[in-house]
Amino acid sequence: MSELMRLRSTPLALCNGRALMSSSPADCAQRIHPSLPIKDVGLLADPADYAHKSASLDLGSLGISIGMGSPFRFQVDDHAVVTLLLSYGGQGRLEIGGQNFSIDPGQPALYLPGEAFCYQITQPHGLVITAQVEQLAAQALLLAEQAGLDGPDLSLLQRPLAIGPTRLVFSQLLKQTRKTLALLDLAPGQGLAPGGLGPGQQGAIASLICRQIAAMVYPQLVEGPVPSVSPLG
């Protein structure tokens, strides 16, 4: 089966109704995430059988992209946003600031500050969320206030972090974040058209995602149930 046929028959984990297909490697960088300064994209398989399937949207102040495709590698220059990578499949290796990380369904998430990084992945199927660091800092301070704790060390937002199931709180947060992202497919139409949600609903979902990412960076601030609401209620 060709890559193009495989991707056409395999739905994205989210927003498949918005997905665009491409068989051009030149389109790869822009399709990974429009907000990231991606360069030096290279394929790790036969370029004649390259294919990529993706969907991207702005959700309030967040940028969200999901994609799957042929194995590839790329670099990202220093940038002004922070990033959460969330795996729905594939095996990835990432190098940032002299540190090396793996990402796959067993180690499914990486939080990244705005430093340059190099990334390569086979059988990719994953989500990229970008946010302003100030958004996460505000949510971390709110979580600390709600927990009756001193303000957190905000310098942690400038450090990469692997987020996996080895800690129960991470498993809970990842589960809730996936549930929150699934709300993107509840809008009218096939997958999320941002106009299908009112500004208040978009803002509520974006704030909740930021709160959940902040809780991943500061798990000590989360006591009992992790942040979960129904923004579409």
C-alpha positions as CSV (number, residue, x, y, z in Angstrom):
1,M,0.0,0.0,0.0
2,S,1.4,3.4,-0.9
3,E,1.8,6.1,1.8
4,L,-1.0,8.2,0.1
5,M,-3.4,5.3,0.2
6,R,-2.5,4.5,3.8
7,L,-3.1,8.0,5.0
8,R,-6.4,8.3,3.1
9,S,-7.7,5.2,4.9
10,T,-6.4,6.2,8.4
11,P,-8.2,9.0,10.2
12,L,-6.4,11.6,12.3
13,A,-7.0,11.3,16.0
14,L,-8.7,14.8,15.9
15,C,-10.3,17.1,13.3
16,N,-10.0,14.5,10.5
17,G,-12.8,16.3,8.7
18,R,-10.5,19.4,8.3
19,A,-7.5,17.3,7.1
20,L,-5.5,18.3,4.0
21,M,-3.4,15.7,2.1
22,S,-0.1,16.4,0.4
23,S,2.3,14.3,-1.5
24,S,4.9,17.1,-1.8
25,P,7.8,17.1,0.6
26,A,8.1,20.9,0.0
27,D,4.8,21.3,1.9
28,C,6.0,19.5,5.0
29,A,7.4,22.3,7.0
30,Q,4.4,24.5,6.8
31,R,2.1,21.6,7.6
32,I,3.9,20.6,10.8
33,H,2.9,23.8,12.6
34,P,2.4,27.3,11.0
35,S,3.6,29.1,14.1
36,L,7.0,27.4,14.5
37,P,10.1,28.5,12.5
38,I,10.8,25.1,11.0
39,K,13.8,24.6,8.7
40,D,15.9,21.8,7.2
41,V,13.2,19.3,6.7
42,G,14.5,16.0,5.5
43,L,12.7,12.7,4.6
44,L,13.7,9.4,6.2
45,A,12.1,7.3,3.5
46,D,11.6,7.1,-0.2
47,P,10.6,10.7,-1.3
48,A,8.7,9.2,-4.3
49,D,6.3,7.7,-1.8
50,Y,6.0,10.7,0.6
51,A,2.6,11.7,1.9
52,H,1.4,13.9,4.8
53,K,-2.0,14.5,6.2
54,S,-2.7,17.3,8.7
55,A,-5.1,19.9,10.2
56,S,-4.2,23.2,11.8
57,L,-6.3,25.8,13.6
58,D,-6.0,28.8,15.9
59,L,-8.0,28.3,19.1
60,G,-8.2,31.6,20.8
61,S,-4.6,32.3,21.7
62,L,-3.4,28.7,21.1
63,G,-2.1,27.2,17.9
64,I,-3.0,23.6,17.3
65,S,-1.8,21.2,14.6
66,I,-2.2,17.5,14.2
67,G,-0.7,15.4,11.5
68,M,0.5,12.0,10.3
69,G,2.7,10.9,7.5
70,S,5.9,9.5,6.2
71,P,9.0,9.4,8.4
72,F,10.9,12.7,8.5
73,R,13.3,15.0,10.4
74,F,13.4,18.7,10.9
75,Q,14.9,21.5,12.9
76,V,13.2,24.5,14.7
77,D,15.0,27.8,15.3
78,D,14.6,29.7,18.6
79,H,11.0,30.9,18.9
80,A,8.7,33.0,21.0
81,V,6.2,30.3,22.0
82,V,6.3,27.2,24.2
83,T,5.2,23.9,22.8
84,L,3.5,20.7,23.9
85,L,4.1,17.7,21.7
86,L,1.5,14.9,22.2
87,S,2.0,11.5,20.5
88,Y,-0.9,9.5,19.0
89,G,1.6,7.1,17.4
90,G,5.1,6.7,16.0
91,Q,8.5,6.9,17.5
92,G,10.3,10.2,17.9
93,R,13.7,11.4,19.1
94,L,14.2,15.1,20.0
95,E,17.4,17.0,21.0
96,I,17.2,20.3,22.7
97,G,19.9,22.2,24.6
98,G,22.1,19.1,24.7
99,Q,19.4,16.9,26.2
100,N,17.8,14.0,24.3
101,F,14.2,12.9,24.7
102,S,12.0,10.1,23.2
103,I,8.4,10.4,22.4
104,D,6.0,7.6,21.6
105,P,2.6,6.3,22.9
106,G,4.4,4.9,26.0
107,Q,6.1,8.2,26.7
108,P,3.5,10.4,25.0
109,A,4.3,14.1,25.7
110,L,7.1,16.6,25.7
111,Y,6.9,20.2,27.0
112,L,9.4,22.4,25.2
113,P,10.4,26.0,25.9
114,G,11.2,28.4,23.0
115,E,14.7,27.0,22.3
116,A,15.9,25.6,19.0
117,F,15.5,21.8,18.7
118,C,16.0,18.9,16.3
119,Y,13.4,16.2,15.9
120,Q,13.0,13.0,13.9
121,I,10.1,10.7,13.9
122,T,9.0,7.4,12.2
123,Q,5.3,6.7,11.4
124,P,4.4,10.1,12.9
125,H,0.9,10.8,14.2
126,G,0.9,13.6,16.7
127,L,-0.3,16.9,18.0
128,V,1.5,20.2,18.4
129,I,0.2,22.9,20.7
130,T,1.8,26.3,21.0
131,A,1.1,28.9,23.6
132,Q,2.6,32.1,25.0
133,V,4.6,31.4,28.1
134,E,2.8,34.2,29.9
135,Q,-0.5,32.2,29.5
136,L,1.0,29.2,31.3
137,A,2.6,31.4,34.0
138,A,-0.8,32.9,34.7
139,Q,-2.4,29.5,35.0
140,A,0.3,28.2,37.2
141,L,-0.1,31.1,39.6
142,L,-3.9,30.5,39.6
143,L,-3.3,26.8,40.4
144,A,-1.0,27.8,43.3
145,E,-3.5,30.2,44.6
146,Q,-6.3,27.7,44.5
147,A,-4.1,25.1,46.3
148,G,-3.1,27.6,48.9
149,L,0.6,27.3,48.0
150,D,3.4,29.7,47.4
151,G,3.9,30.9,43.9
152,P,5.8,28.3,41.7
153,D,9.2,28.8,40.3
154,L,8.4,30.2,36.9
155,S,11.8,29.4,35.5
156,L,10.6,25.8,35.1
157,L,8.6,27.1,32.1
158,Q,11.9,27.6,30.4
159,R,13.0,24.0,30.7
160,P,12.1,20.9,28.6
161,L,10.1,18.2,30.4
162,A,9.2,14.6,29.4
163,I,5.6,13.8,30.5
164,G,4.7,10.1,30.8
165,P,2.6,7.6,32.7
166,T,5.3,6.9,35.3
167,R,3.5,9.3,37.7
168,L,-0.2,9.0,38.3
169,V,-0.8,12.7,38.1
170,F,0.8,12.8,34.6
171,S,-1.5,10.0,33.5
172,Q,-4.5,11.8,34.8
173,L,-3.5,15.1,33.2
174,L,-2.8,13.5,29.8
175,K,-6.2,11.7,29.9
176,Q,-8.0,15.0,30.7
177,T,-6.0,16.9,28.1
178,R,-7.0,14.4,25.4
179,K,-10.6,14.7,26.6
180,T,-10.4,18.5,26.3
181,L,-8.9,18.2,22.8
182,A,-11.7,15.9,21.8
183,L,-14.1,18.8,22.3
184,L,-12.7,20.1,19.1
185,D,-14.7,17.5,17.2
186,L,-18.0,18.5,18.9
187,A,-18.4,21.6,16.9
188,P,-20.9,21.7,14.0
189,G,-19.6,20.1,10.8
190,Q,-17.0,17.4,10.3
191,G,-14.3,18.2,12.8
192,L,-13.7,21.7,14.2
193,A,-14.3,24.8,12.1
194,P,-13.2,27.5,14.5
195,G,-16.2,29.6,13.5
196,G,-18.4,26.8,14.8
197,L,-17.6,27.7,18.4
198,G,-18.4,31.0,20.0
199,P,-15.5,33.2,21.2
200,G,-16.3,32.4,24.8
201,Q,-16.3,28.7,24.1
202,Q,-13.0,28.9,22.2
203,G,-11.5,30.9,25.1
204,A,-12.7,28.5,27.7
205,I,-11.2,25.5,25.9
206,A,-7.9,27.3,25.3
207,S,-7.7,28.4,29.0
208,L,-8.4,24.8,30.1
209,I,-5.7,23.4,27.9
210,C,-3.3,26.0,29.2
211,R,-4.2,25.1,32.8
212,Q,-3.7,21.4,32.1
213,I,-0.3,22.0,30.5
214,A,0.7,24.2,33.4
215,A,-0.3,21.4,35.8
216,M,2.0,19.1,33.9
217,V,4.9,21.4,34.5
218,Y,3.9,21.9,38.1
219,P,2.2,18.7,39.2
220,Q,2.7,19.5,42.9
221,L,0.0,22.2,42.5
222,V,-2.6,19.7,41.5
223,E,-4.4,18.0,44.4
224,G,-7.3,15.6,43.9
225,P,-9.1,15.8,40.5
226,V,-7.0,17.4,37.8
227,P,-8.4,20.5,36.0
228,S,-11.5,19.5,34.1
229,V,-14.6,21.5,33.1
230,S,-17.2,21.4,30.3
231,P,-16.5,24.5,28.2
232,L,-19.2,23.7,25.8
233,G,-21.9,23.4,28.4
